[in-house]
Amino acid sequence: MKNVINIMLVAFALVLNSCGGVPEEKSETVGSENVFSVEEVLEMVAKENDVTRTLYTKAIVGKGKLQGMKFDEDWRKDNVEAGPLPALFLRGVATSIRKSPVPLGLYLGSDFPVNAANKFEGKQADLFKQIKKDQKPQFFYDEEQKLHTAMFADLASADACVTCHNNHPQTTKSDWKLGDVMGATTWQYPKDSLSYKETVEVLSSYAKGTVDIYMEYLDEVAAFKESEKPEIGNKWPEEGNYLPSAEVFLDSVKKLSSYETMKHLVVAK
């Protein structure tokens, strides 16, 4: 499983290989010149996140619940045999990124959060009102934190999201519907532009975060009672009591998300 972290980075290697590599005259500068605005980079990583979370929410949580699999806030506790809810999957990614040397921030907020600490305030609360109207991203510079900030609509993309939030004992809103803007993922970065190398590092840190949280989930599954334990391999929950291995899950993410990312990276060359 040690090589799983490299799976989502293959897409970036393919960019260079498919284009014949970096031209010699640019080889010394292509990695250090600032070629992307921070808005472009945060949009790229946000798209990667949309694909990953949608796949996890629909194909793992949604289909898994139909097979009797459980997903819970307390999934890490020894006496709870469950996986992380979609919001906690994102939190796991954010935790991994925070531990990395890449200065990328990620968190999820809402105007009706389950956890009061995630309630938008001030400028973000104002911008979120606009996001709820048109679902377009909002960019601003956070003067207090000195960070470039981007907010992207987080939609109720599956029944699992709606049911969980509507029925949660701490919910502040119980009439969510599919397609509603439930919140916004917020990304932050200190610089206004990034080099090619820095851009790949940002995308790589997100990829590693995805690997870390999914592998943590599979490690929890390994400790389940044999009668409840999903079989881990090449099959998905829609086929029965199965979970894809980390390699299979992340390969699906790569196939779904790499095209748009590669387009941006190729243009930059």
C-alpha atoms as one frame of an Amber mdcrd trajectory, in Angstrom:
protein
   0.000   0.000   0.000   3.030   2.287   0.256   2.868   3.068  -3.455  -0.782
   4.131  -3.375   0.211   7.747  -2.765   1.785   7.868  -6.223  -1.379   6.803
  -8.062  -2.976  10.213  -8.393   0.365  11.784  -9.312   0.589   9.631 -12.423
  -1.705  12.078 -14.208   0.842  14.841 -13.834   3.640  12.656 -15.155   1.465
  11.783 -18.136   1.123  15.462 -18.951   4.837  15.802 -19.560   5.226  12.459
 -21.275   2.322  12.960 -23.644   3.737  16.321 -24.713   7.222  15.030 -25.326
   8.621  16.281 -22.043   9.703  19.771 -21.056  11.590  21.554 -23.886  15.295
  21.904 -23.113  15.295  25.671 -23.233  12.534  25.752 -20.603  13.673  22.881
 -18.412  15.486  25.096 -15.900  12.720  27.669 -15.541   9.407  25.882 -16.061
   9.326  24.744 -12.441  10.210  28.091 -10.860   8.412  30.721 -12.947   5.046
  31.822 -11.615   2.618  30.707 -14.308  -0.684  30.301 -12.461  -2.742  32.785
 -10.494  -3.821  31.576  -7.071  -7.437  31.631  -8.311  -6.575  29.187 -11.117
  -4.805  26.800  -8.759  -7.563  26.840  -6.153 -10.117  26.170  -8.887  -8.066
  23.196 -10.061  -7.816  21.635  -6.616 -11.486  22.407  -5.940 -12.469  20.445
  -9.062 -10.331  17.527  -7.944 -12.105  17.680  -4.594 -15.565  17.789  -6.197
 -14.875  14.619  -8.145 -13.386  12.756  -5.186 -16.104  13.706  -2.698 -18.911
  13.001  -5.166 -17.483   9.561  -5.888 -17.051   8.819  -2.179 -20.505  10.164
  -1.276 -22.453   8.380  -3.998 -20.474   5.212  -4.717 -19.210   4.457  -1.196
 -21.577   6.063   1.328 -24.810   6.056  -0.694 -24.449   2.575  -2.192 -22.775
   1.262   0.940 -25.745   2.189   3.134 -27.982   0.151   0.835 -25.767  -2.845
   1.640 -26.017  -2.229   5.381 -22.698  -0.416   5.762 -22.593   2.252   8.438
 -21.086   5.733   8.392 -20.856   7.706  11.589 -19.358  10.793  13.242 -17.646
   8.510  15.757 -16.235   6.159  13.125 -12.762   6.230  14.677 -13.909   4.874
  18.043 -12.976   1.270  18.792 -16.552   0.203  19.477 -17.980   1.785  16.297
 -17.856  -0.207  13.070 -18.430   2.534  10.534 -16.776   4.750   7.970 -16.428
   8.539   7.796 -19.360  10.634   6.648 -18.602  12.793   3.575 -17.917  15.911
   5.650 -15.528  13.925   7.850 -13.837  12.500   4.763 -13.124  16.115   3.757
 -11.914  16.916   7.262  -9.499  13.996   7.036  -8.120  15.365   3.772  -7.736
  18.806   5.363  -5.899  17.330   8.353  -3.434  15.554   6.084  -2.797  18.746
   4.086  -2.257  20.707   7.290   0.499  18.267   8.282   2.262  18.684   4.939
   4.764  21.448   4.082   2.349  22.880   1.495   0.663  26.049   2.868  -2.780
  25.098   1.581  -5.793  25.545   3.832  -9.095  23.682   3.466 -12.298  23.651
   5.497 -16.044  23.323   5.073 -18.536  25.872   6.336 -22.244  26.649   6.118
 -24.946  29.020   7.317 -26.744  25.999   8.831 -23.910  23.750  10.033 -24.330
  20.709  12.252 -21.281  21.890  14.192 -21.672  25.520  15.292 -17.920  26.063
  14.860 -18.398  25.708  11.088 -20.861  28.595  10.772 -19.784  31.299   8.330
 -19.323  34.775   9.752 -18.452  38.226   8.445 -17.288  38.498   4.854 -17.618
  34.772   4.231 -21.235  34.834   5.403 -21.946  37.673   2.966 -20.232  35.939
   0.063 -21.988  32.672   0.838 -25.344  34.393   0.266 -24.242  35.055  -3.312
 -22.968  31.482  -3.725 -26.406  30.214  -2.728 -27.941  32.339  -5.461 -25.722
  31.482  -8.426 -23.388  28.667  -7.194 -20.398  30.584  -8.603 -17.088  30.601
  -6.697 -16.124  33.667  -4.690 -12.539  34.901  -4.306 -11.188  37.417  -1.826
  -8.099  38.311   0.161  -8.436  37.722   3.886  -6.652  40.743   5.375  -6.693
  39.348   8.903  -5.065  36.029   7.995  -3.118  37.389   4.995  -4.433  34.573
   2.834  -5.950  34.434  -0.635  -9.288  32.700  -0.181 -11.687  30.902  -2.524
 -15.158  29.586  -1.680 -16.913  26.922  -3.767 -20.499  25.705  -3.475 -20.925
  22.384  -1.678 -24.110  20.709  -2.929 -26.376  18.024  -1.524 -25.344  15.594
  -4.240 -26.730  12.376  -2.758 -29.588  11.159  -0.574 -27.028  10.237   2.075
 -26.174  13.936   2.576 -29.796  15.024   2.843 -30.877  12.232   5.192 -27.911
  12.626   7.501 -28.244  16.388   7.914 -32.033  16.391   8.208 -32.023  13.708
  10.907 -28.950  14.772  12.864 -29.803  15.552  16.524 -27.827  18.821  16.334
 -29.185  19.952  12.986 -30.220  23.579  12.608 -32.135  22.838   9.400 -34.212
  19.731   8.729 -35.662  20.338   5.265 -32.609  19.897   3.031 -33.302  18.632
  -0.489 -31.131  17.124  -3.205 -29.301  19.853  -5.098 -29.415  22.388  -2.255
 -26.289  24.430  -1.562 -25.518  23.034   1.875 -22.287  24.924   2.415 -19.032
  25.927   0.785 -15.574  24.441   0.711 -13.044  27.159   1.460  -9.458  27.024
   0.220  -6.643  29.366   1.248  -3.103  30.030   0.062  -0.616  32.779   1.011
   0.697  33.731  -2.464  -1.127  35.428  -5.333   0.593  33.300  -7.985   2.281
  29.891  -8.126   4.979  28.269 -10.189   4.373  25.061 -12.108   6.213  23.166
  -9.365   4.187  24.788  -6.579   0.960  24.034  -8.430   1.807  20.345  -8.696
   2.738  20.356  -5.002  -0.686  21.769  -4.116  -2.461  19.131  -6.201  -0.198
  16.428  -4.799  -0.916  17.447  -1.214  -4.639  17.098  -1.899  -4.081  13.712
  -3.550  -2.082  12.503  -0.554  -4.836  13.711   1.773  -7.353  11.629  -0.154
  -5.087   8.612   0.109  -4.539   9.107   3.831  -8.208   9.302   4.827  -9.355
   6.479   2.561  -6.585   4.178   3.787  -7.492   5.075   7.375 -11.052   3.974
   6.608  -9.835   0.670   5.163  -7.681   0.140   8.259 -10.804   0.575  10.404
 -12.669  -1.937   8.217  -9.903  -4.485   8.781 -10.833  -4.511  12.484 -14.572
  -5.098  11.921 -16.244  -8.344  12.964 -15.874 -10.940  10.230 -19.645 -11.161
   9.735 -19.885  -7.413   9.051 -16.596  -6.833   7.280 -16.872  -5.729   3.617
 -14.567  -7.523   1.222 -11.871  -5.160  -0.041 -10.729  -5.573  -3.640 -11.882
  -4.707  -7.152 -15.626  -4.522  -6.460 -17.784  -1.599  -5.295 -20.736  -1.441
  -2.858 -23.266  -1.434  -5.700 -22.265  -5.087  -6.254 -22.698  -6.179  -2.640
 -20.800  -5.994   0.650 -17.632  -4.806  -1.061 -15.285  -1.859  -0.886 -12.748
  -0.931  -3.548  -9.125  -1.084  -2.496  -7.297   2.235  -2.211  -5.699   1.596
  -5.602  -9.070   0.930  -7.266 -10.791   3.909  -5.611  -8.028   6.352  -6.461
  -7.652   5.043  -9.987 -11.329   5.908 -10.518 -10.721   9.391  -9.095  -7.761
   9.856 -11.424  -9.746   8.839 -14.499 -12.604  11.176 -13.615 -10.610  14.231
 -12.612  -7.270  14.270 -14.412  -8.464  15.580 -17.798  -9.303  19.140 -16.716
  -6.202  19.336 -14.548  -3.965  18.134 -17.357  -5.453  20.703 -19.733  -4.395
  23.500 -17.394  -0.924  22.078 -16.866  -0.356  21.534 -20.599  -1.382  25.107
 -21.431   1.072  26.369 -18.833   3.903  24.638 -20.661
